[in-house]
């Protein structure tokens, strides 16, 4: 681990894009739960027993593979784009906070803003298949004033500059695997546009075709004063 998490925030990476955040106020947030079939997730961490919120960035299987069991098992409220939440209603979930891009809600003292991500949408198998809405990211305004940007699966896009201007995130969670998302080169430019001083790389190394690495990112951003918070699956930084 090359850096500590910002004061008051604990970050656990469970491999691929699945994260657990513990906020300064004690809120437990799960992001994109994929556990049981996630080859990067440690076997002993493939069950989440306690959570308050689940944030979903999009409906691809490697981001919602364990959404239903986590939501049902913990009773957590699920935040997602409208179409995804409608599908979850058909699965019997009732604790839902549907949103759309540009909207902000406050949940137990945490401001949740849904922002753009540049990525393909998800779907649910069926006849016909059900679209699960657009891919999104989130800006989280935590109880102590810390701001966290979770990009979700995305390419680099110019309005990351606007996210930086509007929300001034302190730390960003960015995909770096390349092929299906941006790679280290693009993530480095995202750090510049966002103005962050710390970045957590995710969505890399799970499969051979995800070739981007934290060392590549570090070589690009550390000369500019951005710290790379590199975690191993199951590790917590606080």
Secondary structure as GFF3:
##gff-version 3
##sequence-region A 1 238
A	DSSP	beta_strand	10	13	.	.	.	ID=ss1
A	DSSP	beta_strand	19	22	.	.	.	ID=ss2
A	DSSP	beta_strand	28	31	.	.	.	ID=ss3
A	DSSP	three_ten_helix	43	45	.	.	.	ID=ss4
A	DSSP	beta_strand	53	55	.	.	.	ID=ss5
A	DSSP	alpha_helix	61	64	.	.	.	ID=ss6
A	DSSP	alpha_helix	67	74	.	.	.	ID=ss7
A	DSSP	beta_strand	77	81	.	.	.	ID=ss8
A	DSSP	alpha_helix	82	90	.	.	.	ID=ss9
A	DSSP	beta_strand	96	99	.	.	.	ID=ss10
A	DSSP	beta_strand	104	107	.	.	.	ID=ss11
A	DSSP	beta_strand	110	116	.	.	.	ID=ss12
A	DSSP	beta_strand	123	124	.	.	.	ID=ss13
A	DSSP	beta_strand	130	131	.	.	.	ID=ss14
A	DSSP	beta_strand	136	141	.	.	.	ID=ss15
A	DSSP	beta_strand	147	150	.	.	.	ID=ss16
A	DSSP	alpha_helix	160	167	.	.	.	ID=ss17
A	DSSP	beta_strand	171	175	.	.	.	ID=ss18
A	DSSP	alpha_helix	184	194	.	.	.	ID=ss19
A	DSSP	beta_strand	198	202	.	.	.	ID=ss20
A	DSSP	alpha_helix	214	221	.	.	.	ID=ss21
A	DSSP	three_ten_helix	222	224	.	.	.	ID=ss22
A	DSSP	beta_strand	227	228	.	.	.	ID=ss23
A	DSSP	beta_strand	236	237	.	.	.	ID=ss24
###
